[in-house]
């Protein structure tokens, strides 16, 4: 329930910065199998938020362990079930260049394998870091080794690797478009070898084909069979207009503040979401305080809050009424 609410808010908040998130290959997302999601990593935490919105399943995420040095982030990770991974580069910095401990992620791998046994979905960025390069960086072998261990040591049936390519028109510019291309899954039950290098190369080939070698997906059209009746369309347009009117000021303020505070292209979208949530909540408090002073009714205040939330939703998804 909490994850569904957070995913709903996440989808709205992403549209405060990006004009549209276009998805192709949605039918390739398996519903109930143990799933390892492999995505390219060009926009820091925003990449995780986009994948969580694109994939209609509860996703356990992975993140670099150094983030847990902040106690608030460590607490958030525990609440959300994020699995921290210790990267070689981070360990080398801590140990002044000495060799990294090969067992550093033993507990994290065990936790991921346990999740796969529960037929859960786990997001991993096999490049191992966020970057600003146009192409795919060399992949680490951890994801492939996890998939092979799940099949050959834990004997988990149905393990699937799902490549997702994220394509940004311009990741640091408000009002631009993001593309998410779902690639052809790799079904480990039929994967012929135990060679993690070969599997890593196959993941890289599939990821490259839906990211650096692919263009932004075209916008979704609405075919005749999906047209909604004129009354419903009118209500959606009205709700979306209300949402844009009530949220324009806090969202614009969040965007402007985020762009000014950002020092690289990874930051504007994430900061817009963070500041936007704060400014929008503050706006809701002001609205409800005014309504409370005028009508002195808990129920009308509740209905007004529902109207604000509905407006926020339709302002983001007016063009995609079947997205949720």
N, C-alpha and C positions, 0 to 999 in steps of 0.2 A: 504493500500500500504506500509506504513512504517513498520507495523507489519510483513508483508510478507517478506520484505527485512531483517528485524532483525531476523526473524525465519530462513531464508536462511543462514545468517552469523552464527547464533547460531549452526545450524547443522554442518557446516564446522568446527567451532571452537571446538566443543565437540570432534571431531575426531583428533584434534591436541594432545589431551591427551589420549583418549581411542581408542583402535584399532578398536572396533566395538560396535555398540549398536543394540542388537538383540531384535526383537519385536514379540510377539505372541498374538493372539486374536485381531488383528487390526480390524477385521470385527465387533467386538462388540461396536465400538465407534459410538454412534448415531450422526447423521449429524445435525439435526436442533432442537432438543428438549432443554428445559432449563436444564442445566447440572451442577451438583456438582461433581467435580473430587476429589476423596479421595485417596491420595498416602502416602505410608510410607516415613519416613524422616530421612535418614541416611547420607546425604551428603550436608547439608546446601543449599546454593543458587543453586548449581549444580542440585539438584533434580528438581527445578522449570524449569531450562533450558532443562533438559531431557524431562520432561512432555510436555513442550511447543513444542519441536521438534517432539515428538511421536504423539501428537494429532493434526490432520490437521484442527483445528478450532482456531479462535482467542480466547485466554484464558485471563480472568482477574485473576490476581494472588493476593494472600494474603501474608502478611509478618508481622513480629513483629513490633509493633509501635515504639520501641526504635531505630530502624534504621533511623527513620525520624529526629532524633536529629542531624544527619549530614545534613546540608543544601543542599549539592549536591545530596545526596541520596533522600532527600525529594522532590527536584525538579524532579529527574528522576522518582520517584514514581508517581508524578502528570502527567508527560508526558505519562507514560506507563499505567496509570490507575490502579496502584497497590492499594489494599485496606489494610490499616494498622490495625492490630488487637492488642489489649492491653491484654497481658497475665497476669494471676493471679500472677505468680512468679515475673514478672517485677514490677507490681503495689505494691506488698508487699515490695520489696526492696525500692521503692520510699517513701512508707508511714511508714517505720520502723516497719514492721510486722503487722500493723493494717489490719482489714478486707478489702478485695478488694471491690470496688464499683461494684455492680452487673449490673449497667447500663452503664458500661464503654465502651461497644461495641455496644450500641444502634444505633449510626449513621452508624457504619460499617455494621451491620446487615441490616439496612435499604437500604444501597447502594447495598449490595449483592442481596437482594430481588428485588430491582429495575432492576438489571442486569438479573435476572432470568425471570422477566416479559418481558424483551426484547429477551428472548430465547437465552441468552448468556451462555457461559461456564465459571465456576469459579473454580479455583484450591484451595483446602484447605488441609493442613496437619493435620489430626485429632489427631496425637500424641502431637501436640502443641509445639514441639521442635525438633531440629536436635540432633542426638545422635550417639554413636559408638557401641551400643549394637547389637548383632546378631539378636535378636528377635524383635517383635513389642512391643513398650511401650504401657501402658494403654491409651485408646483413651479418649479425651475430648468429651463432649456431644454436643458441639456447632454445628457441621455439621448436626447431626440428628435433633436438634431443628430448624435449618434453613430450612431443607427439610420439616419438618412438618408444620412450619409456612407458608412456600410458598404454600403448598397444602391447609391448613385448614383456614388460615387467609387471604391470598392474592388470594386464589382460582385459583392458576396457574396450568394449565393442563400440563401433560406430564413431570413433574419434575422427573429427573433421577439421581441416584447416581452411578457413575462409579468408581469402585476400580481399581487402577493401582499399581502393585507391582514392585518396583525397586530392582534389585539384582546386587550387585557389586562383581566381581571376587576379586578385591582388590582396593578399591576406591582411595587410595592414591598413587598407582603405575602406572606410564606411560605405555601405551601399553597393558593394560588389557582390559577386556570385561565387558560391562554393559548389563543386561537383563531388559526388560520392559514387564511384563505380564499384559494384560488387562483382568480383571475379569468379572464375570457375573454382568450386571447392576441390580440395584434395582429400579424398577419403582414405584414411590410413588402413582400413581393412584390406584395401586392394593395392596399396603402395608396395612395390615389389622388393625393396631392399631394406637393409638396416643401417645404411650409410647416411649419417646425419649431414655430411657435406653435400651429397647429391640432393637430399631433400631441401636443404637450404638454398641450393642453386635453383631448384624448381620453384620454390616460394618466391625468390627474387625475380625470376622470369615472369611469373604471373603478376606480381606486384608492379613490375616495370611496365607491363603491357596495359595496365589500367591507371597508371599515374603519369610518369614522365613521358610516355609514348602516346598518351591519350589526350583528347581535347575535352574541354568542358562539355558536359551533356547539354543537349538542347532543352529549352523549357517544355514543360508538360502541356500538351494540348488537352482539351476536354472533348471527347467524342460524343456523338449524338446519344449513345446509350447511357452516358453518365451525366447528362444535363439534368439539373435540378429544376423543380418547378419554379415559376416566376415569383410566387409568394415567398418561398423559402429563400430564393436568391435575394429578394428585396430585404428580407430580415437580416440576412448575412451582411449585405452591403451596409445596412443601417448600423448593425453591431460593430462592424469594422470601422466605420466612420467615427462612431462614438469612442472606440478604442484609440484611434489615432488622435482624436481631440484631447482625450484625458491623459494620454501618455506622451504626447509630443514633447512637452516641455521637459519632464524628467529624463526622458531617453536622449533628447538632443543635448541636454546638459551633461549627461553621463558620457556621451560620445566625445563632446568637445574637451571635457576634463581628461578623458582617457588618452586622447590623441596628444594633448599637451604634456601629460605626465610620462608618455612612453619614450623609451630610449632605443627600442628596436622594433622591427615589424611584428614580432611575436606578441607584443603587449597590448596594442589597442583593442582588439576584440575581447580579450579576457578582462581587461580593466573596464571596458564598457559594460560587460555583464555584471561585474562586481559592484561598480558604482551605480549601475542602472537598478539593480535590485534594491540597493539602499535608498536611492532617490525615489523610486516608484513606491516603496513601502512608506516613506515619509509623506509622499503625495496622498496615498490612501488614508493615512492618519488624519491629514488636514481635511480631506473630503468628508470622512466619517464624522469628524468633530463638527464640521459645519452642518451636516445633515442632522446630527444629534441635537444641536442647538435649535434647529428649525422645527423638528417634528417630535422629538422626545420619544422615539419608538425604536425598541431593539429590533423588531421585525423589519421595519422599513430600512433601518441601517444595514441589516443583513442582506436584504434584497438589493440595496444600492451596491454593497460590496460584491455581490454576485454579478451585478451589471458591469462593474469595473473589471472583474476577472474575465467575464465573457467578452468584453470589448478588447482586452489585451490578447485573448486567444484569437479572435477573428481578425484583428489588425495584422497578426502574424500569418494566419492561414486562410485568408479570404480566397486566395487563388487555389487552395488545396483543401477543399471542404471534406475530403475523405481521408486526409492524412492521419488523423487519430481515430 
